[in-house]
Amino acid sequence: MKRREIYSEIRTIAPCFIRIDGRAFRSVAEALGLEKPFDERFSSAMEMVSSLLLRESGLSPEFAYTFSDEINLFFTKLPFFGRVEKLDSVAASFASSALTIEFSLREPVSFDARVVPVDSGTAIEYLIWRQKEAWRNHNNAYCQWALGQDGHSAKEVQRMLQGMNTAAMHELMHSRGLNLAETPGWQRRGLVVYRAPEEVSGYNPKEDEIVVTQRTRIVSDRNPPLFNSPEGRVYLSTLISGTTEGN
């Protein structure tokens, strides 16, 4: 019967990403009464889920990049001997449980997950791609909210936004007194959760001296740079190389 587990031995190697996506989260947002176009409570909850994935999931990714209902985990070493089914199922189920607990939900939520193999170069391009998606999501969310406030139905909003380019979306919101380029950084560019080294002083009674040890802590950057800029590429290179000292 073991042979019937047809995908159980498919493996991947590091470096890679695991991308976790919320399933049917529009209904989740309605059930939670989340604010539109963005809800800081939900962003903070996803930040916490990302932190827990780094600290307590047993997966030990190097860092996470998250926006909306998406979390991207970067790995330089893999548990479960790189078995894809295990990686995907543990990542998705842990995220689902963590968000359920964070919001004290009575109804279940679910995430799916996929493995994305990369190298050091394509890892940067992958994150640039995902941040561009965050930007598109940001613009759409604001325009959907604005047109909804004008009294248009969901179908009408979808039709009005179909094929609308970025410049037109900016003009739509500018006419309502909002510059999309000046909204909070976490809305436009997502946020990064990573490990940062810190020095901790303690007393060694045996030697009767103060000793300093290196530890790591989980920190969040809610205003990361534009990844496709020179500054952003350096930022990503530092994250990916594992030499982050705090940004």
C-alpha positions in Angstrom: 0.0 0.0 0.0 2.9 2.3 0.6 3.5 2.5 -3.2 0.0 4.1 -3.6 1.4 7.3 -1.9 2.2 8.4 -5.4 3.7 11.9 -4.6 5.3 11.2 -1.2 8.8 10.9 -2.5 8.9 14.0 -4.7 11.7 16.1 -3.3 13.2 19.6 -3.8 16.5 21.2 -2.9 17.4 24.5 -1.3 17.4 27.4 -2.0 13.7 27.7 -2.5 10.6 29.5 -1.5 7.3 28.1 -0.2 4.5 30.4 -1.1 1.4 30.2 1.2 -1.9 31.7 -0.1 -5.2 32.2 1.6 -8.1 30.2 0.2 -11.4 32.0 -0.3 -10.3 34.9 2.0 -12.9 37.3 0.7 -15.5 35.5 2.8 -13.0 35.4 5.7 -12.6 39.2 5.4 -16.4 39.6 5.4 -16.8 37.4 8.4 -14.2 39.3 10.4 -15.6 42.7 9.3 -12.2 43.8 8.1 -11.8 47.4 7.1 -11.5 48.3 3.4 -9.3 48.8 1.5 -6.8 47.6 4.1 -7.1 46.4 7.6 -4.1 46.9 9.9 -5.4 44.2 12.3 -5.2 41.6 9.5 -1.8 42.8 8.4 -0.5 42.5 12.0 -2.0 39.0 12.2 -0.2 37.9 9.0 3.0 39.4 10.4 2.5 37.4 13.6 1.8 34.2 11.5 5.0 34.9 9.6 7.0 35.3 12.8 5.6 32.0 14.2 6.5 30.2 11.0 10.1 31.4 11.5 10.2 30.6 15.2 7.9 27.8 16.1 6.8 25.8 13.0 9.9 23.5 12.8 10.4 24.6 9.2 13.1 27.2 10.1 12.9 29.5 7.0 15.4 32.3 6.8 12.8 35.1 6.3 9.3 35.7 5.2 7.8 38.3 2.8 4.1 38.8 3.2 1.3 41.0 1.8 -2.4 40.6 1.7 -3.2 36.9 2.4 0.2 35.7 1.0 3.4 34.6 2.8 6.6 33.7 1.0 9.1 31.7 3.0 12.8 31.5 1.9 14.9 28.4 2.7 18.6 27.7 2.5 18.1 24.3 4.2 15.1 22.1 4.3 13.5 19.8 6.8 11.8 16.5 5.9 14.7 15.7 3.4 13.0 18.2 1.0 9.9 16.1 0.6 7.5 18.5 -1.2 4.3 17.0 0.2 5.5 17.4 3.7 6.8 20.9 3.2 3.6 22.1 1.6 1.2 20.5 4.0 3.1 21.5 7.2 3.5 25.1 6.0 -0.2 25.5 4.9 -1.6 23.8 8.0 0.6 25.7 10.4 -0.4 29.0 8.9 -4.1 28.1 9.0 -3.9 27.1 12.7 -1.8 30.2 13.6 -4.2 32.6 12.0 -7.2 30.8 13.5 -5.7 31.2 17.0 -4.6 34.8 16.4 -8.1 35.9 15.5 -9.9 33.4 17.9 -11.9 32.2 14.9 -14.9 29.9 15.3 -14.9 28.9 11.6 -11.9 27.3 10.0 -9.6 29.0 7.5 -7.3 27.4 5.0 -4.1 28.2 3.1 -2.6 26.3 0.2 1.2 26.1 -0.5 3.6 25.5 -3.3 7.4 25.1 -3.5 9.3 27.4 -5.8 13.0 26.4 -6.5 15.4 29.3 -7.0 19.0 30.2 -7.0 20.6 33.4 -5.6 19.8 35.4 -8.7 16.3 34.2 -9.4 15.4 34.5 -5.7 15.8 38.3 -6.1 13.7 38.3 -9.2 11.1 36.2 -7.5 10.7 38.7 -4.7 10.6 41.6 -7.1 7.8 39.8 -8.9 5.8 39.2 -5.7 6.3 42.9 -4.6 4.9 44.0 -8.0 1.9 41.8 -7.3 1.6 43.5 -3.9 1.6 46.9 -5.7 -1.1 45.7 -8.2 -3.2 44.4 -5.3 -2.8 47.7 -3.4 -4.0 49.8 -6.4 -6.9 47.4 -7.1 -8.0 47.4 -3.5 -8.1 51.2 -3.2 -10.0 51.6 -6.5 -12.5 48.8 -5.7 -13.1 50.5 -2.4 -13.5 54.0 -3.9 -15.9 52.8 -6.6 -17.9 50.8 -4.1 -18.2 54.0 -2.0 -19.6 55.6 -5.0 -22.5 53.1 -5.0 -21.4 50.8 -7.8 -22.1 47.1 -7.4 -19.3 44.5 -7.3 -20.0 43.5 -10.9 -19.9 47.2 -12.0 -16.6 47.7 -10.2 -15.1 44.7 -11.8 -16.2 45.9 -15.3 -14.9 49.4 -14.6 -11.5 48.3 -13.5 -11.0 45.7 -16.2 -8.1 46.9 -18.4 -7.5 50.1 -16.3 -3.8 50.8 -16.2 -1.8 52.1 -13.2 -1.9 55.7 -14.4 -5.7 55.6 -14.7 -6.0 54.1 -11.2 -3.7 56.8 -9.8 -5.9 59.5 -11.4 -9.0 57.9 -10.1 -7.7 58.0 -6.5 -6.1 61.4 -7.0 -9.5 62.9 -7.9 -10.6 61.7 -4.5 -7.7 63.4 -2.7 -5.5 60.3 -2.2 -2.0 59.8 -3.7 -1.5 56.0 -4.0 2.3 56.5 -3.8 1.9 58.0 -0.2 -0.1 55.2 1.5 1.7 53.2 4.3 4.7 51.2 3.1 3.2 47.8 4.2 0.2 48.4 2.0 2.2 49.3 -1.1 5.3 47.1 -0.7 4.4 44.4 1.8 6.5 43.6 4.9 9.5 41.4 5.7 10.0 39.3 8.8 13.5 38.1 9.4 16.1 37.0 12.0 18.5 39.7 13.3 21.5 39.1 15.6 21.6 40.9 18.9 24.1 40.9 21.7 22.9 39.9 25.2 24.9 40.6 28.3 24.8 38.3 31.3 26.6 37.6 34.5 28.8 34.5 34.7 29.1 33.7 38.4 31.7 31.0 37.9 34.1 33.4 36.3 32.7 36.4 38.2 32.4 38.5 35.0 29.9 39.9 32.5 29.8 38.0 29.3 28.3 38.9 26.0 26.6 36.3 23.8 25.2 36.5 20.3 21.5 35.6 19.9 18.9 36.1 17.2 15.5 37.7 17.4 12.6 37.9 15.0 12.0 41.4 13.7 9.7 43.0 11.1 10.3 45.6 8.5 6.9 47.2 7.7 8.4 49.7 5.2 10.8 47.8 3.0 12.4 49.5 0.0 11.2 49.1 -3.6 12.8 45.7 -4.4 13.5 46.6 -8.0 15.6 49.7 -7.1 19.4 49.6 -6.5 18.8 50.0 -2.8 16.1 47.2 -2.9 18.4 44.8 -4.7 21.1 45.3 -2.1 18.5 44.8 0.7 17.4 41.5 -0.9 20.9 40.3 -1.5 21.7 40.9 2.2 18.6 39.0 3.3 19.3 36.1 0.9 22.9 35.9 1.9 21.9 35.6 5.5 24.0 38.6 6.7 21.2 40.9 7.8 22.1 43.0 10.7 18.8 44.9 11.0 17.3 47.3 8.6 
